[in-house]
């Protein structure tokens, strides 16, 4: 219904001008987007590296299934904290300034996990890594969305998801290679410690990125914003039109940058952000990513086979994320979500059936590969793009924080409970996820609006926000 309503709205003259004079994608813009998205690479590595260390955690600290879930979820609890606290500093100090802080947190967390001396210290550093992940899930998509032209915004923001997937694949590959090096009882420490290298590189690369031009406009630094837009490919007359549109969207004569977030006029984007973030985790995607090795072992695979099959899952995720990257601005957000929802339902039902019949091995691998492919084409590519688009400039960071907070709360709940539920019945666990994806399909069909190719300032008008 939201899609049908928005399609009936006639574009304003300002929106038509912005579309007509769409700025090209420059090397400077791509470089800035790629560097920023490296936060997401660390994000992906941080959440997936634990998949190769669950056995080490259980044996090293004598953990039950309940405590294993809690140890894994400690990172996700940090992600909740990070997503809750990232918006205010991002609005005050700028998106780029917060990214520097996140790089330091990733470095501290990876080094700390490698050197952890007991369960408490390990969980503390995993928590700090989670704070960095939560902050990255808020700041990186917002920054790239605010830097990008409307026609290419989907593809550029999807680079963040691509790098999450690259990070996941690198974690799986790293775990597999370290597992074959015969490093003994402490091999898991090396799995956590290797992330310190890309974290340090990310910190230094941030010096080659600008501040968000929309944030600069909000601070009254118009000349700096104009320079950034021009370096990103905008023509001189288009820059003035774009800046005027941004200033009108802030409308600081009638609104404050720190006005209350939960207001009736923002109910549509709030509901949309909460819904898409909730469905993202109710698919069970993080249960599969965190426990991929554990799932394959439940189906009868040995340690080496489980780690190698996890690499296949990571590679599948990467391939289909690339497909989504090149199609998101052509087919739009809703079509990819429809395809992903159907793929979720089929693959999750098949995984439940595989466990019901005892059919592990290649059957389970194929089912999970289809599942992550559906995720990559749909939710994986869309969530961070969509949430970064639907909020007005003046509350975008807080809106992204709300979507991330919802995402990480449910991620923690799913990841904590999965070992317990799966130990009782893997069939029921995956059947529940499949049922949730039926609900997602209905939400996409009836409520999700299309935002493809629409300037950010025009989206807020389409949602009835002035």
N, C-alpha and C positions, 0 to 999 in steps of 0.2 A: 504494500500500500504506500509506504514511504517513497518507493521508486516511482510509482505512478503519479503521486502528487508532485514530486519534484520535476518530473518530465513536463508538466503542464505550465511551469513557471517560465515566463518570457525573460530572456537574458536582458539585463540592463545595458544601457549604452556603454557604461564603463567596463562591464564584463566583456561586451563584444569587442571593445577596443583592445583590452588585454589579450583576448584570444587572437585577434587579428594580427597583433604585433608580438606574437609569442617569441620570447628570446631563445636563442640557440643554446645548446649545451657546450660549454667551453672546457678546455683542459683544466683550468683553474677550478671550475665548479666540480668536475669529476674528481679531481685530486682531493678537494676539501671533503666531498661526500665519502670517498673511499677511506681517507684517514680517520674521519669521525666514526665510520662504521667498524673500524678496528676495535672500538669498545665492545661491539657486538661479537667480534671474534673471541675476545677474552670472555665475554658472557657465555658463549657456546662451550668454550673449553672448560670453564669453571663448572657448568652444570653437568657435563658429560664425563669428566675425568673420574668421578666417583664410581662409575659403572665398573671400572676395572679393579676397584679397591674394596668392594663390599665383603669379600671373603677375608681379606686382611683385617678389616675392621672387626669382624665377628671373632676371629681367632686372637687378634692382638689384644682386644679389650674384653673378650668374653661376652659378647652382646647377644641378647635374645632378639627375635624378630621385631618385637616392639621397639627395643632400644636401637636396633639397626635403622628402622624407619625414622626414629627421632634424630639419630646422628646424620642421616642423609638430609632430613628436613631442616637441620640447623642452618644450612645455607639458604634454604627457602624462607625461613623466618627472617634472616638477614635481608633477603630480597624484599620482603614486606616492609621492613624498616627503611630500606633504601628508596623504595618507590614512594613511601609516605613523606620522606624528608627532602627529596631532590628538587621539588618544584620551587620552593621558596628561594634557595640559593641560586637556582637557574634563572629566576626572575630578577634577583638582586644583583648577582655578579656576572650574569650572562651564561649561555650554554657552554661556551668554550672554557670558561673558568672552572666550571664544575667538572668537565671532562678531565682536566688536569688532576683534580682531586681523586677522581675515580681510578685513573691510571696508577696513582700511588697506592690506593687501597688494594687493587689487584696484585701489585708487587708484594705488598706486605702479607696478604692472605696466602699467596702461593708459597712464599718462603716460610711462613709460619706453619702451614700444614706439613711441609716437608720436614720441619724440625720439631714437630709436636712431641711433647714428652709424656702426655697422658691424654685420656679421652676429653677432659675439660679443655685443655689447650687446643686440641684438634678442633673441637666444636666452636671454640671462640674464633679461630682463624677462618674456619668455614663460614661462620656467621659474617665476618668482615668481608669475605669474598662475596657473600650473598648481598650485602649492602651495596657493593660495587655493581653487581649484576642488576639489582633493582634500580639503582641510579642510572645505569646505562640504558635500561629499557624505557626510561622516561626521557632522558636528555638527547640521546642520539637521534631517534626518529623525529623529535620536534625540531632539532637543529637542521636536519637535512630537508624536512618539509618546508621550513621557513626560508631556506636558501634556494629552493628549486622552482623552475617554471612549471605551471599547471600541467602542460602536456607531457612532461617527463617526470612529474613528481612521484608517480607510482613506482616507476623503475628505479629512481634514485633512492627512495626510502626503502625499497625492497633490497637494496644492497646491504642494509642492516641485517635483514633476515638471511641473506646469502652468507654473510660473514658469521652469523650465529651458526649456520650449518657447517661452514668451513671449520669453525672452532670445534664443533662437535666431532666432525670427521677427524680433525687433527688429534683430538683427545683419544678417540678410538684407535687411531693408527699409533699414536705414542704409547698407549697402554699395551697394544699388541707387540710392538717392537721391544719395549722394556721387558715385557713378560717373557720374551724369547732370549733375553740377554743373561739369564741365570744370575740375577743380582741378589738372590736369596730372600730372606724374610723381610727386608726393608725395601723391596722393589717398588712398593706403593708410594714410598716417600719420594722416589724419583718421578713417579707419575705426576704427583702434585707439584714438585719443584720446578719442572721444566717451563711452567707458565711464566716464571719470572722474566724470562728473556723477551717474549713478545710484549709483556707489560711495560718493560723499560723502553723498548723501541716505540711503543705507542705514545708514551709521555713525551719523547723528544720530537716525534712527528707532529704533535699538536701545535708546535710553534709555527708551522707552515699553514695554519688554517685561520680564517677571519672570525670575528664575532657574527652572530646572526644579524642580518640587516633589519629584520622586523624588530628584534630586541633593541637595536640601535635607534630605530625610529621611536620606540616607546620611551627611550631615555632622552629624546630630543637631540640626538647626535645625527642629524640629517645628512650632513656632508659625508660622514663616515659610511652611512648606509648607502648613499648614492655611489660612493667609490666601490663598495662591495658588489652592488648590483651591476655596475658597469664591468667590473672584472669577471662577473659571472655571465656576461654576454648581452646585457640589456642595452638597447639604443638610448640615446640621451632623452628623447621625448617620452619613450616608454617608461623610463625611470621615474620621471615626474608623475606620470599617471599612476604608476604602481605605488609610489610613496603616498600619493594623495588617497588612494584606496585604503592603504594600511592605516593612515591617520584617521580616516573616517571610521574604520572598523574599531579602533580604540575609542574614538569619540570621548576624549577625556573631559570635555565640557559637561557631559552627562553621566560619565562612568568613572570609577577609580580603578587603578590597576589592582588594588587589594580589596575590591568589593567582594561581598559574600559569594561563595561559589554555588552553594545549594539554594538556587532560586527557581521559581516557577518557569522563568523564561529560558532557563538552561536545561529543563527536564528532558527534552528530546535527545540532545547529545549525551547527557548523563546516562539515560536509559540505554542508548545504543552502545556506549562504551562498556558499561557493566555487562550487558548481554554478550557481546562478542568476546570479551575477556573471560567470562565465565564458561562459555561454550568451548573456548580454546583448551582449557584444562580438563573439562568434563569429558573430553575425547580420550583422556588417558595418555596423551602424548608424552608427558614428562615421566610417567610411570615406565613407559617403554624405553625412553632415553636413559633414565637413571638406572634401570634394572635390566637392561637388554641382556647382559651376560647372565644374570640370575634367571631370567625367563627361559633362555635357551638351556640352561642347566636343569631347570624344572622339567623340561621336555626330554632330558636324557643326554644332552651334549656334554663333552668333557671341557676342561678349562680352555685349552688351546682352540678348540672348535668354537666355543662360545665367544671368545674374543675376536676370532676371524669373522664370524657371522655378524658381530656388532659392527665391524668395519664395512661389511656389505650394506647393512642398514644405513650407516652414515653416508656411504657413497650414493645410495638411492636417494636419500634426502637432498644431497647436493645437486644431483642431476635434475631432479624435478623442481628444485628451487630456481635453477637457471631457466627452466622452461617458464616458470611463473614470472621471473624477472623480465623476460622478453615479451610476455603476453598480457601483463596486468594493465597496461595503458591502451591495449587494443581491445581486449574482450571486456575489460572493466572488473570492478570488485565483485559484483553480485554473481556474474556468470562463473567466476572461478570458485566462489563460495558454494554455489550449487553443485558444481562438479566434485569439489572436495567433500561436501556433505554426503553425497551418494557413495563416494569411494570409502568414506569412513564407515558407513553403515554396512556395506558389503564386506569389507576387510575385517572389521571387529567381530561381526557375526561369524565369519570364517575362522578367526582365531579361537573364539569360544567353542566352535564345533571341533577344531583340531584338538583342543584339550579334552573335550568330551569323549572323543573317540580314541584318544591316546596317540594321535597322529602328529608326532614331533618332526624333527629333521627338516627336510626340504619343504614340506607342507607348511609348517609354522614359519619358516624363513620367508616363503613367498607371500604368505598372508601379512606378515609384518612389513615386508617391503612395499606391498600395495598400500598398507595403512600409512606409512611415512610418506609415500608418494602423494596420497590424497591430502595429507597434512601440508606438504610443501606447496601443492597447487592452490590450496584453499586457505585455511586459517594461518598457516605459517607465513605466507606471503602477505596476507591481507591485514592481520590484526594491527600491526604497528603503523601501517600506512593509514588505515581507516581511522583509528583513534587520533592520530596526529592531524587529521583533516577536519574533523567534525566540530571542533571547538573554536570559538572566536579567538583572535590574537591575544586579547587581554587576559584570557583564562586558559590558554592552550597548555601551558606547562602543568597547571593543576588538573586539567582534564586528562592529560596523558598520565599523570600520577595516579588518578583514580582508576583508569583502565589497568595500569600496571599493578596497583595495589590489589585489585580484584583478581587479576591473573595470578599473582604470587601467593595470595591467601589460599586460593583453591589448589594451586600447585603444591603448596606445603601439605594441605589436607590429603590430596591424592597420593603424594609420594610417601607420606607417613603411614597411611592406612594400607597401601598396596601390598607390602609383604605379609601383613596380617590376613587380609582378605584372600590374597592369592594362595596362601598356605592352606586356608580352609577350602577354597574353591576358585580356581582360575577361571572356570567357566562363568561363574556368577560375576566376577570382576569385569571381564570383557563384555559380557552381555549387558551389564549396567552402562558401560561406556557407549555401546551401540545404541541403546535406548535414548541416551542423552543426545546423540547425534541425529536421531529422528526429530527431536524437539528443535535442534539447530536448523535442520532443513526447513521446517515450518516457519521459523523466525526469518530466515533468508527470503523465502517466497513471499511472505506477507508484510514484513516490517522493515527490512534493510533497504536504505536508499542507495542510489548509485552516486559516486562522487568523481568518477573518471573525468579528467580534463577540465574540471571546474575550478577556477581560482579560489584560494582559501577564503578571501573576503566575500565571495559570492555564495559559498557553501553556507555561511552563517545566515545570509538572507534567505536562502532556500529552506532553512530550518526554522524560519520565522523569528530570528534573533536580530534585534536592532541595537 
